Amino acid sequence: MGRMRKKADLPEKTCLVCDRPFTWRKKWEKVWDEVKYCSDRCRREARTKVLHRP
């Protein structure tokens, strides 16, 4: 079993859509390098921006 980490010690990224910082989550453990968005809402907005690009 792994060591517990303090929240302040968790890795952090900036969302590509809203530019807000977000921290690592257990469910992203195996795909952390691929995570780009802080939420499903930002992920959807990113897709709509690409689809509706002039």
C-alpha positions in Angstrom: 0.0 0.0 0.0 1.3 3.5 -0.9 2.0 6.4 1.4 -0.6 9.0 1.9 0.2 12.4 0.4 -0.9 15.8 1.6 -3.2 17.7 -0.7 -0.5 20.4 -1.0 1.9 17.9 -2.3 -0.3 16.6 -5.2 0.7 17.5 -8.8 -1.2 20.4 -10.4 -2.1 21.4 -14.0 -3.9 24.3 -15.6 -7.1 23.6 -17.6 -6.8 24.4 -21.3 -10.3 25.8 -21.5 -10.9 27.8 -18.3 -7.2 28.4 -17.3 -8.0 27.3 -13.7 -5.6 25.1 -11.8 -6.7 21.6 -10.9 -5.0 18.9 -8.8 -4.4 15.2 -9.4 -7.2 12.8 -8.6 -7.0 9.1 -7.8 -9.2 8.3 -10.8 -6.6 10.0 -13.1 -3.7 8.0 -11.6 -3.0 5.9 -14.8 -3.7 8.7 -17.3 -2.5 11.8 -15.6 -0.2 12.7 -18.5 -3.2 12.7 -20.9 -5.5 14.8 -18.6 -6.1 18.3 -20.1 -9.3 19.5 -18.7 -10.5 20.1 -15.1 -14.1 18.9 -15.7 -16.5 17.2 -18.2 -17.9 20.7 -18.9 -14.5 22.0 -20.0 -14.0 18.9 -22.1 -17.3 19.4 -23.8 -16.6 23.1 -24.4 -13.3 22.3 -26.0 -15.0 19.9 -28.4 -17.6 22.5 -29.4 -15.0 25.1 -30.0 -13.2 22.8 -32.4 -16.4 21.8 -34.2 -17.6 25.3 -34.6 -14.4 26.9 -35.6 -14.9 29.3 -38.6 
